[in-house]
Amino acid sequence: MVDYTESDLLNMAIHFIGNRSTGGELFLSEKNIETNAELKDELKEYLVAPYKDVPAQQFTHLSDLELNPMYNYATRIFAEPGTFDAQSQHLAKHLYNCSAHPGIKEGELLIGLLDNLYYNDEALMGIAIIKSESKDTFFKTPKSRDGFSISVDEGIRKDKIDKACLILNTHADNGLIVMVIDRTNSKDEAIFWRNTFLDVMPVADSYNKTEKFMTLTRNFIKDKLPEEFELNKTDQIDLLNKSVAFFKQNEEFEYKNFVREVIQEPGMIRSFGRYKEEFAQANPLALGDEFAISNSAVKRQSRIFKSVLKLDKNFHVYIHGDNQLIEKGYDDDKRMNFYKLFFKDES
């Protein structure tokens, strides 16, 4: 989490980024944005507040980190804050050149340079970047001596961010610390912000390792296991519950303990090992067999470990404990399935 309460907004620029592939324009602002104390406070909140529980990433490049344009623009700004205006324009041109997919929306690009951001108890300089792709219509009702008037205007909502990133001046040798927000639903459009424009990869910290291992475990149980083993829905849910419980009850992750306590069956353990190797080849983050478990990552991932048995459109059965207390059967004609639920108390 980044603390911005004591920070100072040193500089800010706004540019307009059209879609290059459809002939959209690139408009570069030549002047700084003038702000007063009240506006600065609002802007700091808008630029930095959304990064609660956003995992850390870092700039990368296939051959050489120095060839990553965003890494270069950021390090130059941090080294010489007086170059902010020029570097913000380079940054905007880079984003425009990356906007080659016809589905990418045009919008304003807001870039702020801040000082005294606190991250892991360290005071840092940061660069906040937001691309605003959607506007809201609102009414203005100015008051005068005679009463009120009303007009329609259009603007950016503070609580709605489409694409953003926060770059912190730390771990420069490893690609700085970068936090990324991208709420685009389309896969092709989303790739350009994270992969083409920024070119980032997860930092090998406890948060990302915990998140990635829980993701691969969930995918294995939901997608891979049913292909190789006879596994009903209640068994799948039981394994998902055991997985989450393991991460909640332990401070350190050890692979041998995890498969012994959660997966258990030897054939499934071997299958899980193969799946883990395939996952590692497709993902740049090295998980390893031992790492510290991040409670915040567990809390976030637990939300998508659904322990729900969906029966047609009539029933949702939430299974939180012993799956031996639910029994599946068929009617006499085997035309309908049924479940028996065993319990002591009803509330």
C-alpha positions in Angstrom: 0.0 0.0 0.0 1.2 3.5 -0.9 0.7 6.3 1.6 0.2 9.7 -0.1 -1.0 11.8 2.9 2.3 13.6 3.2 3.1 13.7 -0.5 3.5 16.8 -2.7 2.4 17.1 -6.3 5.4 18.6 -7.9 4.3 18.8 -11.5 1.5 17.6 -13.8 0.8 17.4 -17.5 -2.2 16.4 -19.6 -2.0 15.2 -23.2 -4.6 13.7 -25.5 -4.0 10.2 -27.1 -6.0 9.3 -30.1 -6.1 5.9 -31.8 -3.2 5.8 -34.3 -4.7 2.9 -36.3 -7.9 4.9 -37.0 -6.3 8.2 -37.7 -6.8 9.7 -34.2 -4.7 12.7 -33.2 -2.0 13.1 -30.7 -2.2 16.4 -28.8 0.7 17.3 -26.6 0.2 20.1 -24.1 3.0 22.6 -23.9 2.3 24.0 -20.5 2.1 22.8 -16.9 -1.2 22.4 -15.1 -1.6 25.1 -12.5 -3.0 23.9 -9.2 -4.0 25.4 -5.9 -3.8 23.6 -2.5 -7.4 22.2 -2.7 -7.0 20.9 -6.2 -3.6 19.3 -5.3 -5.2 17.3 -2.5 -8.0 16.1 -4.9 -5.5 15.2 -7.6 -3.2 13.3 -5.2 -6.1 11.2 -4.1 -7.2 10.6 -7.7 -3.7 9.7 -8.8 -2.5 7.5 -5.9 -5.5 6.2 -3.8 -6.6 3.4 -6.2 -3.4 1.3 -5.6 -4.6 -0.3 -2.3 -3.7 -4.1 -2.6 -2.4 -3.7 -6.2 0.5 -6.1 -6.5 4.0 -4.8 -7.3 5.5 -5.3 -10.8 8.6 -4.2 -12.5 9.7 -3.0 -16.0 11.3 -5.7 -18.1 12.5 -6.3 -21.7 13.3 -9.4 -23.7 16.9 -8.5 -24.2 17.9 -5.5 -22.1 16.0 -3.5 -19.5 17.6 -0.3 -20.8 15.7 -0.8 -24.0 12.3 -0.5 -22.3 11.1 3.1 -23.2 9.0 3.5 -20.1 11.8 2.5 -17.8 14.0 5.1 -19.5 11.5 7.9 -19.3 10.9 7.2 -15.6 14.5 7.0 -14.6 15.3 10.2 -16.4 12.5 12.0 -14.6 13.6 10.7 -11.2 17.3 11.7 -11.9 16.3 15.1 -13.3 12.8 16.2 -12.3 13.3 19.4 -14.4 13.0 17.2 -17.5 9.5 16.2 -16.6 7.7 18.2 -19.3 9.9 16.8 -22.1 9.8 13.2 -20.8 6.0 13.4 -20.3 5.7 14.2 -24.0 8.0 11.3 -25.0 5.8 9.1 -22.8 2.7 10.3 -24.5 4.2 9.7 -28.0 5.2 6.2 -26.9 1.6 5.5 -25.8 0.2 6.8 -29.1 2.6 4.6 -31.0 1.3 1.6 -28.9 -2.3 2.4 -29.7 -2.5 0.4 -32.8 -5.5 -1.9 -32.1 -8.7 -0.4 -33.6 -10.6 -1.2 -30.3 -8.4 1.1 -28.2 -10.3 4.1 -27.0 -9.0 7.7 -27.2 -8.7 9.8 -24.1 -6.8 12.2 -21.9 -3.5 11.1 -20.4 -2.8 12.6 -17.0 0.8 12.4 -15.7 1.8 13.6 -12.2 5.1 13.8 -10.5 4.9 13.3 -6.7 7.4 13.4 -3.9 7.3 11.9 -0.4 5.1 8.9 -1.2 5.6 6.2 1.4 6.0 2.6 0.3 7.3 0.0 2.8 8.2 2.9 5.2 10.4 4.5 2.6 9.9 8.0 1.3 10.0 7.9 -2.5 9.3 10.0 -5.6 6.6 8.6 -7.9 5.1 9.1 -11.3 1.4 8.5 -11.6 -0.2 8.0 -15.0 -3.9 7.7 -15.8 -5.5 7.3 -19.2 -9.1 8.4 -19.0 -11.1 6.8 -21.7 -14.7 7.4 -20.6 -16.5 10.6 -19.6 -19.7 11.2 -17.6 -22.3 13.8 -18.3 -23.3 15.9 -15.3 -25.4 19.0 -14.6 -23.9 22.3 -13.4 -26.2 24.5 -11.3 -24.4 27.8 -10.5 -26.1 30.1 -8.1 -26.6 33.8 -8.7 -28.6 36.6 -7.0 -31.7 35.7 -8.8 -31.5 32.0 -8.2 -30.0 29.1 -10.1 -29.2 28.3 -13.7 -28.5 24.8 -15.2 -26.2 23.5 -17.9 -24.8 20.2 -19.1 -21.2 19.4 -19.0 -18.9 16.4 -19.5 -16.0 15.4 -17.3 -13.8 12.7 -15.7 -15.1 10.8 -12.7 -12.7 10.6 -9.8 -13.9 7.1 -8.8 -13.7 5.6 -12.3 -10.3 4.7 -13.6 -9.8 2.9 -16.9 -6.1 2.4 -17.2 -3.4 3.6 -14.8 0.0 2.9 -13.3 2.2 4.2 -10.5 6.0 4.1 -10.9 8.0 4.3 -7.7 11.7 5.3 -7.5 13.0 2.2 -5.8 14.6 -1.1 -7.0 15.9 0.7 -10.1 18.4 -2.0 -11.0 15.5 -4.5 -11.2 13.1 -2.3 -13.2 11.7 0.0 -10.5 8.4 -0.8 -8.7 5.3 -0.4 -10.9 1.7 -0.9 -9.9 -0.8 -1.3 -12.8 -4.5 -0.9 -13.1 -6.4 -2.0 -16.3 -10.1 -2.4 -16.2 -10.5 -3.1 -19.9 -12.5 -6.3 -20.6 -11.3 -7.1 -24.1 -8.2 -9.3 -24.1 -6.6 -7.8 -27.2 -7.1 -4.2 -26.0 -5.9 -5.0 -22.5 -2.6 -6.5 -23.7 -1.4 -3.1 -25.1 -1.4 -1.3 -21.8 0.3 -3.8 -19.6 2.5 -5.7 -22.2 3.1 -3.2 -25.0 3.0 0.2 -23.4 4.5 -0.6 -20.0 6.1 -4.1 -20.6 6.0 -5.2 -17.0 6.3 -8.5 -15.1 5.4 -9.4 -11.5 8.0 -8.8 -8.8 9.1 -12.0 -7.1 7.7 -11.1 -3.7 5.5 -13.0 -1.3 2.3 -11.3 -2.6 2.9 -12.3 -6.2 4.1 -15.8 -5.4 1.1 -16.5 -3.1 -1.3 -15.1 -5.7 0.3 -17.1 -8.6 0.4 -20.4 -6.7 -3.2 -20.0 -5.6 -4.2 -19.3 -9.2 -2.4 -22.3 -10.6 -3.9 -24.5 -7.8 -7.4 -23.3 -8.6 -6.9 -23.8 -12.4 -5.6 -27.3 -11.8 -8.5 -28.4 -9.6 -11.2 -26.8 -11.8 -9.8 -27.6 -15.3 -7.0 -30.2 -15.3 -8.1 -32.7 -12.6 -11.5 -33.6 -14.1 -9.7 -34.4 -17.4 -7.5 -37.1 -15.8 -9.5 -38.4 -12.8 -13.1 -39.2 -11.9 -13.8 -36.2 -9.7 -17.3 -34.9 -8.9 -18.1 -31.3 -8.1 -18.2 -31.9 -4.4 -14.7 -33.4 -4.5 -13.5 -30.4 -6.5 -15.0 -28.0 -4.0 -13.5 -29.9 -1.1 -10.0 -29.6 -2.7 -10.6 -25.8 -3.3 -11.6 -25.4 0.4 -8.5 -27.4 1.6 -6.3 -25.2 -0.6 -7.6 -21.9 0.8 -7.4 -23.3 4.4 -3.8 -24.3 3.9 -2.8 -20.8 2.9 -4.9 -19.2 5.7 -3.4 -21.5 8.4 0.3 -21.3 7.4 2.8 -18.4 7.4 5.3 -20.2 5.2 4.6 -22.2 2.0 6.3 -25.6 1.5 5.4 -27.5 -1.6 5.9 -31.0 0.0 3.6 -30.1 2.8 1.0 -28.6 0.5 0.6 -31.6 -1.8 0.6 -34.0 1.2 -2.1 -32.1 3.1 -4.2 -30.9 0.2 -3.8 -33.0 -3.0 -3.0 -36.2 -1.0 -3.6 -38.9 -3.8 -0.2 -39.9 -5.4 -1.5 -39.9 -9.0 -2.9 -36.4 -8.5 0.3 -35.2 -6.9 2.3 -36.3 -9.9 -0.2 -34.6 -12.2 0.0 -31.4 -10.2 3.8 -31.5 -10.4 3.6 -31.6 -14.2 1.0 -28.9 -14.3 3.2 -26.7 -12.1 6.1 -27.1 -14.5 4.0 -26.2 -17.5 2.7 -23.1 -15.6 6.2 -22.1 -14.7 7.3 -22.2 -18.4 4.4 -20.0 -19.4 4.9 -17.4 -16.6 8.0 -15.3 -16.0 7.6 -15.3 -12.2 9.7 -18.1 -10.6 7.6 -19.6 -7.8 10.0 -22.0 -6.1 8.9 -24.6 -3.6 9.2 -22.4 -0.5 8.1 -18.8 0.1 6.4 -16.6 2.7 2.6 -16.5 2.4 1.1 -13.1 2.0 -2.1 -12.6 4.0 -3.4 -9.9 1.7 -2.9 -12.0 -1.4 -4.8 -14.9 0.3 -7.6 -12.6 1.2 -7.9 -11.4 -2.3 -7.6 -14.8 -4.0 -10.1 -16.4 -1.6 -12.9 -14.4 -3.2 -12.6 -16.3 -6.4 -12.3 -19.8 -4.8 -16.0 -20.5 -5.1 -17.3 -23.3 -2.9 -20.7 -23.3 -4.6 -22.4 -26.2 -6.1 -24.8 -24.9 -8.7 -27.9 -27.1 -9.5 -29.7 -26.0 -12.6 -31.1 -22.5 -12.0 -33.0 -23.6 -8.9 -30.3 -24.1 -6.1 -26.9 -22.9 -5.0 -25.4 -25.2 -2.3 -22.5 -23.6 -0.4 -20.0 -26.2 0.8 -17.6 -25.0 3.5 -16.6 -28.2 5.3 -16.9 -32.0 5.3 -17.9 -33.1 1.8 -18.8 -36.5 3.3 -22.0 -34.9 4.6 -23.3 -34.5 1.1 -24.3 -37.5 -1.0 -25.2 -37.7 -4.7 -27.8 -40.0 -6.1 -30.3 -40.6 -8.9 -34.0 -41.2 -9.0 -35.4 -44.7 -10.0 -35.6 -43.8 -13.7 -32.1 -42.1 -13.6 -33.6 -39.1 -15.2 -32.8 -36.7 -12.4 -29.9 -36.3 -10.0 -30.3 -35.5 -6.3 -28.2 -34.6 -3.3 -28.7 -35.6 0.3 -27.4 -33.2 2.9 -26.7 -34.5 6.5 -26.8 -32.0 9.4 -27.5 -31.7 13.1 -28.7 -28.1 13.5 -30.8 -25.8 11.4 -30.6 -22.0 11.7 
